[in-house]
Each structure stands twice: as structure tokens, then as C-alpha cells.
Amino acid sequence: MRFRQFTHNYSPLYFLAALGPGGMAVSFFMYLMFLVPHKGTPMAALMHWLPIVERGDLNSFLISVSLVVIVLLAALHFSLLAWNLKQWKRFKGTDEYRALKQGNAEVTQMALPLTVAMSINMMFILGSLFVPGLWDVIQALFPVATLVFTAVGAWALTLYGKYLIRLMVNGDFNSEQNNNFSQLLAPFTFAMIAVGLAAPGAMSHSPLVSGLSLFLSAAFATLTGVLSLVWFVIGFKDILRQGLDVKGSPTLWILIPILTLLGITFLRYTMGLHHNFASTLENSLFLAVMSAVLGLQLMIGLFGYFIMQSNQYFDNYVNGPNRNPATFGLICPGVALVVFGFFFVNYALIGNGIIEKYSVAHFLALLPLVVLQLKTGWVMLRMINTQLLKRNTVAPMPR
């Protein structure tokens, strides 16, 4: 694919175009994660799916399709990441970048560490699926993962710290341009870092590595919670005062991926405490907490959907002629609901004996997730086609 080259009107929000395929690849990995038996490891790996594929039956075909889709989406993710990094390098030398650094939109820089953190997760998944013997040496890699995610966290804190310091010293936050939830991009980033750090915290056999990872994960998760509450209240107040900024409509759903990441962080934190620190593991706790998270996500999703139907955002920006990089933010909530839905079915429903694994009820519970996944993927490919492919002529975006 050949993507357009921006001479003006580039936005860091285009990194969300790379984030989308990465998230979609993770959503397809859920089939392998929760439907392919992987005794001895916490994730599906090459040694688990290869014997099934070699049988040549229906399960072999379905697994092969999932693997091909994951590889294609990963390739698209890394291609768009490389394209964005090139555009970003060029953008930093422009007057538009200097203007961005003086306004509320400076927070959009947080899309960079957010997407890079997703890239690290993608490499971990690809390694598990395609690198022979990775799990034989995985314990030695967990400290590296902790260091890498900590480095991304430090980068994100530096970017956001400079932004907050400017706002607090100069008092130049523009409330009139805050009638959306775009400021929640920062806690979204910190939530992605928290869930990444929670992985070695849950899976490492070393109490030191696990404890350090869980500590850092908890710190970023707590920061996520505090910032989400603060900026949600401020944004909600400004929306009620001025009405919703139509171009910022996708931010109505940004709490959905934040809640997914915090929910998975909680699950991993619980597993890490159980495996390494003798904490009691209660499946009923998963049912209570994950039901609350999923219920809130669904209410946010429905509320945002009806608002975007009312202001015709889908007609104008998804199916219509208008172009806006924030539209790529619609992919993350769809992916987040699919991913968290798989966790909910496995840990909350199957884990508590509400439904039986591989039963008709199990596959019926997964059916809405499959439909949402395919719909989200279609929207993602449509937006990449209309906004980013070089053969398309795209009108300059109004600022």
C-alpha cells in the first residue's frame, strides 16, 4: 500500500490509524487465546496451534484463517506506524507543530507512546505464535519487557508533564475548545502502559520481576483512573455549556478502551498476586468486577452511538465526504469491546460455571463479538482507504 504524504494538516491523531490494525490483530488472537487449549503457558503459542493445523480439518482451517488475518493486520499496523513516524518527523519542522504545542491539541502527542506500546504488545503476540521455543526462554525476557514498557511510560510522562506544566504555569487551557473528551487520550495512553506492565507481573516466576512490574502497573493504572475522572468531569461540563464539538464525537467512546485496559490490568494483577504472592483467587470476583466494567462500557457505547446518530457523524465522517483524523478513534472502542468480551466470557461466565466451554451457549455468547469485530474491521479498512491511500484525493481538513 502507498499512503499519502502530508504537506499540511497532518495530526498526531493519525497514529490512531496504526493503533487500529494492531488492536484488530489482538482481537483475532482472542480466538487462539481462548479456544485453542494451551496447557503449560498462559498464552497460545506455536506448539499449541501447529499440531491442530496439521490435522487438516475444520479447526485447522479456522486457525489458519485467524493466523493469516493476524499477520496481515500486524503488517498493516507496522506499515502505518512507519508512515506516521515519517510524517511526524516532517511535521515537527512546521508552524503547525509549533501552534499545536501552544494549544489544547498538544495532548494529541500522547498518541505516539500509545501506539508504540501497542506495537510492543503486537511483537509479544507474534513471538508467541511464530517463534519456536520462545516459552522455553520467556522468563529471561520478562525483565526486558518491564524495562521497555517502563521506558515508554517515562516517555509518555515526559510528554504529558511538559503539557501540564505549561497549562498550570501559563493558565492557557482553552475551555471553549474542550467541548469533547479528547483530553482522555492521555489516560488512554497510561492505561495501555499499565496493561503492558501487568503482563510480566502476572506471568513472571520471579517475585522481584513480578512485584516490580505490578507496582509500576498499579502506579500507571491509578494515574489513569485519576486523570480519567478529572478530564471527564471537565469535558462533560464544557460539553453541557457549549454543546458537543461534532469533530470530537468519537471521543464519546474513549472510556470504552480505557475500561478494557484497566479491566485486563485488574485480571493480570490478580493472577500475579495469586501466582507469586499466595493471594486467594476468587472467580466470583471476576464476575462482579468484569460485569460492572462491561455494563458501563455498553451504556457508554449506546449513549455515544445515539448522539453520533443525532449529529450525523456517521453519515458525514464515516460514510460521507468529510475527513477527520479523530474518526480513527472509532476503531479502538469496537476492538476494546470485542477483546474484553472474550475475557468476560472466559473468566466471568465459564470460570463461574454459568456456561460450559465449547458448548452451544459458549458460541452463542461469542456471536455478538464476532459481528462487532467484523463491523469494526470493515469501518477501519474503509477509513484507511478513504483517508490515507495515495490514490484518493482528500480535501484539506479544516483546523
C-alpha atoms as one frame of an Amber mdcrd trajectory, in Angstrom:
protein
   0.000   0.000   0.000   1.129   3.530  -0.781  -0.064   6.106   1.725  -0.438
   9.804   1.033   2.245  12.214   2.083   1.026  15.232   4.050   2.378  18.670
   3.256  -0.050  20.300   5.688  -2.884  19.402   8.057  -1.106  16.377   9.500
  -2.190  15.444  13.029  -0.667  13.070  15.602  -4.147  11.524  15.716  -3.200
   9.681  12.530  -1.203   7.375  14.790  -4.644   6.008  15.716  -4.792   4.670
  12.148  -1.860   2.416  13.097  -3.311   1.630  16.512  -6.487   0.251  14.922
  -4.943  -2.663  12.964  -2.825  -3.536  15.995  -5.925  -3.749  18.146  -7.764
  -5.719  15.476  -4.898  -8.243  15.372  -5.202  -8.640  19.143  -8.948  -9.239
  18.750  -8.290 -12.103  16.303  -5.666 -13.503  18.669  -8.505 -13.923  21.183
  -9.773 -16.914  19.168  -6.457 -18.675  19.696  -6.117 -17.441  23.257  -9.460
 -18.750  24.477 -10.454 -21.517  22.046  -7.143 -23.347  21.496  -6.004 -25.374
  24.538  -2.604 -24.133  25.745  -1.759 -26.120  28.836   1.538 -25.080  30.399
   1.582 -21.490  29.156  -0.711 -18.520  29.836  -0.962 -17.739  26.107  -1.483
 -19.739  22.936   1.821 -20.480  21.226   3.242 -22.184  18.142   3.453 -25.523
  19.914  -0.299 -25.422  20.611  -1.768 -24.477  17.241   0.650 -26.263  14.898
  -0.476 -29.841  15.747  -4.113 -28.819  15.189  -3.342 -27.203  11.823  -1.524
 -30.341  10.698  -4.761 -32.365  11.038  -6.333 -30.646   8.040  -9.849 -30.475
   9.487 -12.295 -27.599  10.070 -10.471 -26.442  13.208  -7.266 -26.416  11.187
  -8.876 -24.161   8.585 -10.289 -21.724  11.156  -6.972 -21.442  12.989  -5.139
 -20.896   9.699  -7.546 -18.107   8.751  -7.022 -16.425  12.139  -3.244 -16.654
  11.786  -3.270 -15.180   8.290  -5.516 -12.304   9.397  -3.258 -11.610  12.402
  -0.171 -11.472  10.176  -1.849  -9.174   7.639  -3.128  -6.829  10.340   0.277
  -6.785  12.031   1.902  -5.878   8.707  -0.632  -3.065   8.234  -0.015  -1.863
  11.789   3.747  -1.636  11.391   3.435  -0.097   7.904   1.193   2.655   9.233
   3.459   3.144  12.242   6.472   3.650   9.958   4.449   6.006   7.731   3.310
   8.033  10.743   6.837   8.325  12.130   7.960   9.718   8.777   5.070  12.195
   8.671   5.680  13.155  12.303   9.349  13.902  11.649   8.380  16.229   8.818
   5.536  17.778  10.822   7.820  18.784  13.710   9.533  21.333  11.492   6.334
  23.193  10.597   4.487  26.181  12.011   1.501  23.883  12.537   3.521  21.863
  15.039   4.556  24.988  16.913   0.907  26.063  17.046  -0.088  22.621  18.314
   2.419  22.979  21.155   0.656  26.137  22.322  -2.908  24.815  22.497  -5.119
  22.067  23.892  -4.192  19.849  20.938  -0.726  19.287  22.402  -2.294  16.317
  24.180  -2.597  14.564  20.799   1.136  13.803  21.037   0.169  11.092  23.503
  -0.944   9.035  20.503   2.745   8.288  19.842   3.599   6.347  23.041   0.096
   4.846  22.935   0.762   3.317  19.513   4.313   2.258  20.344   3.023   0.454
  23.436   0.578  -1.402  21.181   3.492  -2.303  18.893   5.300  -3.935  21.818
   2.188  -5.976  22.611   1.986  -6.977  18.947   5.596  -8.203  18.928   4.896
 -10.281  22.035   1.867 -11.915  20.390   3.713 -12.564  17.125   6.639 -14.036
  19.045   4.380 -16.385  20.967   2.599 -17.544  17.811   5.516 -17.923  15.437
   8.852 -18.200  17.286   9.690 -21.834  18.118  10.704 -22.438  21.718  10.015
 -18.874  22.845   8.301 -20.046  26.018  11.393 -22.041  26.961  13.279 -18.770
  27.449  10.378 -16.421  28.171  11.260 -15.929  31.836  14.509 -14.258  30.821
  12.557 -11.868  28.573  10.077 -10.636  31.150  12.571  -8.245  32.837  13.285
  -6.818  29.370   9.560  -6.313  28.806   9.289  -4.496  32.124  12.178  -2.196
  31.190  10.780  -1.482  27.721   7.291  -0.628  28.968   8.820   1.484  31.744
  10.814   3.392  29.118   7.635   4.025  27.097   5.936   5.113  30.326   8.757
   7.563  31.064   8.439   8.948  27.534   4.677   9.382  27.954   5.117  11.042
  31.360   7.672  13.440  29.877   5.373  14.462  27.024   2.387  14.859  29.290
   4.358  16.508  32.078   5.541  19.282  29.751   1.957  19.813  28.621   0.553
  20.003  32.154   3.352  22.258  33.360   2.607  24.697  30.525  -1.096  24.680
  31.369  -0.527  25.188  35.088   2.155  27.846  34.736   0.542  29.850  31.943
  -3.099  29.067  32.663  -3.773  28.912  28.930  -6.088  25.905  28.735  -8.888
  26.849  26.332 -12.211  25.625  27.746 -14.037  26.870  24.663 -12.190  24.239
  22.594 -12.707  21.468  25.136 -16.295  20.500  24.360 -15.274  16.873  23.785
 -13.294  14.204  25.648 -10.037  14.495  23.699  -8.052  15.095  26.896  -8.788
  11.458  27.830  -6.190  10.439  25.242  -3.560  10.812  27.986  -5.156   8.337
  30.433  -5.783   6.015  27.461  -2.021   6.002  26.898  -1.214   5.372  30.552
  -3.766   2.534  30.634  -2.009   0.867  27.677   1.280   1.091  29.575  -0.350
  -0.255  32.742  -1.708  -3.337  30.981   1.647  -3.937  29.315   3.468  -3.828
  32.648   0.861  -6.123  34.179   1.800  -8.906  31.726   5.232  -9.722  33.235
   3.670  -9.036  36.626   1.217 -11.882  36.022   3.438 -14.308  34.106   6.942
 -13.945  35.536   8.023 -16.624  38.037  10.411 -14.196  39.719   8.869 -12.434
  42.748  11.205  -9.492  42.111  10.226  -9.047  38.455   6.565  -9.732  39.176
   6.438  -7.411  42.177   8.229  -4.564  40.405   6.027  -4.911  37.323   2.852
  -4.974  39.385   3.977  -1.912  41.342   4.656   0.063  38.163   1.439  -1.192
  36.569  -0.576  -0.127  39.610   1.031   3.318  39.517   0.068   3.870  35.868
  -3.392   2.362  36.404  -4.018   4.712  39.337  -2.823   7.670  37.285  -5.206
   6.542  34.551  -8.130   6.487  36.956  -7.407   9.915  38.437  -6.861  11.626
  35.089  -9.909   9.935  33.557 -12.133  11.235  36.341 -10.705  14.766  36.250
 -10.830  15.216  32.478 -14.198  13.508  32.110 -15.762  15.951  34.567 -14.118
  18.959  32.904 -15.025  17.764  29.404 -18.596  16.932  30.376 -19.034  20.397
  31.882 -17.715  22.080  28.716 -19.933  19.900  26.501 -23.026  20.842  28.505
 -22.069  24.505  28.334 -21.275  24.706  24.595 -22.667  21.568  23.010 -20.569
  18.725  21.658 -17.852  19.506  19.114 -19.012  17.396  16.160 -15.465  16.559
  15.018 -14.696  15.363  18.534 -17.668  12.987  18.604 -15.510   9.803  18.579
 -14.121  10.817  21.971 -17.527   9.961  23.461 -16.369   6.328  23.261 -12.808
   6.745  24.524 -13.683   5.479  28.001 -14.513   2.079  26.479 -10.897   1.138
  25.629  -9.704   2.716  28.875 -12.074   0.470  30.830 -10.982  -2.595  28.832
  -7.327  -1.939  29.564  -7.996  -1.317  33.260 -10.171  -4.442  33.433  -7.439
  -6.638  31.905  -4.873  -4.959  34.162  -7.009  -5.906  37.168  -7.222  -9.502
  35.952  -3.470  -9.737  35.391  -2.786  -8.079  38.732  -4.991 -10.650  40.457
  -3.226 -13.511  38.662   0.204 -12.142  39.562  -0.686 -11.840  43.235  -2.052
 -15.385  43.187   0.902 -16.990  41.397   3.733 -15.257  43.216   2.368 -13.891
  46.475  -0.089 -16.536  47.731  -3.180 -14.375  47.252  -6.528 -16.171  47.108
  -8.048 -16.394  43.634 -11.831 -15.952  43.629 -13.623 -16.480  40.319 -16.673
 -14.745  41.746 -14.640 -11.544  41.967 -14.085 -11.685  38.199 -17.834 -11.984
  37.677 -18.560  -8.958  39.869 -15.835  -6.641  38.583 -15.967  -7.622  34.922
 -19.775  -7.381  34.843 -19.542  -3.836  36.187 -16.927  -2.896  33.588 -18.788
  -4.459  30.667 -22.100  -2.969  31.755 -20.603   0.520  31.913 -18.950   0.036
  28.517 -22.243  -0.956  26.921 -24.037   2.069  28.385 -21.287   4.403  27.162
 -21.386   2.725  23.763 -25.146   3.098  23.361 -25.164   6.682  24.639 -22.376
   7.707  22.271 -23.990   5.882  19.354 -27.295   7.734  19.727 -25.503  11.082
  19.997 -23.455  10.419  16.863 -26.608   9.341  15.076 -28.249  12.594  16.126
 -25.410  14.827  14.971 -24.984  12.729  11.791 -21.326  11.992  12.483 -21.501
   8.550  10.856 -23.228   9.940   7.764 -20.754  12.779   7.317 -17.419  11.376
   8.501 -17.608   7.585   8.151 -19.894   7.125   5.152 -19.788  10.683   3.813
 -17.278  13.069   2.267 -15.837  14.714   5.396 -12.363  13.712   6.606 -11.121
  13.908  10.171  -8.210  12.003  11.790 -10.234  11.682  15.008 -12.523   9.290
  13.114  -9.857   6.598  13.527 -10.690   6.774  17.228 -13.904   4.879  16.441
 -11.894   1.673  15.923 -10.482   1.445  19.449 -13.862   1.136  21.238 -15.053
  -1.624  18.889 -11.830  -3.560  19.354 -11.917  -2.976  23.113 -15.438  -4.372
  23.467 -14.519  -7.465  21.453 -11.356  -8.143  23.461 -12.974  -7.541  26.826
 -15.965  -9.602  25.739 -13.708 -12.621  25.220 -12.193 -12.135  28.679 -15.659
 -11.741  30.181 -16.994 -14.934  28.592 -13.944 -16.943  29.666 -13.324 -15.655
  33.201 -16.733 -14.404  34.333 -19.106 -16.858  32.647 -17.132 -20.052  32.026
 -14.935 -19.536  35.086 -18.005 -19.411  37.332 -19.818 -22.310  35.702 -22.567
 -20.142  34.196 -21.926 -21.641  30.760 -19.800 -24.587  29.682 -16.758 -24.177
  27.467 -17.255 -25.238  23.817 -20.993 -25.564  24.408 -23.709 -24.046  22.225
 -24.162 -21.321  24.861 -20.435 -20.542  24.659 -20.514 -19.955  20.915 -23.769
 -18.024  21.123 -22.115 -15.727  23.682 -19.255 -15.150  21.244 -21.518 -14.447
  18.264 -22.166 -10.729  19.062 -18.421 -10.263  19.471 -17.768 -11.748  16.032
 -20.369  -9.447  14.458 -18.900  -6.377  16.187 -15.377  -7.431  15.205 -16.270
  -7.739  11.519 -18.167  -4.437  11.534 -15.252  -2.661  13.213 -12.794  -4.151
  10.747 -14.909  -3.007   7.808 -15.065   0.566   9.149 -11.312   0.547   9.768
 -10.470  -0.547   6.227 -12.946   1.954   4.782 -11.344   4.847   6.665  -7.818
   3.816   5.707  -8.970   3.611   2.099 -10.720   6.990   2.043  -8.284   8.987
   4.180  -4.822   7.543   3.721  -4.338   5.676   0.447  -2.402   7.726  -2.054
  -4.774   7.166  -4.972  -7.529   9.054  -3.157  -7.870  12.794  -3.331  -8.645
  14.051   0.120  -9.638  17.621   0.780  -7.562  19.512   3.362  -9.012  19.142
   6.809 -10.358  22.300   8.445  -8.474  23.170  11.596
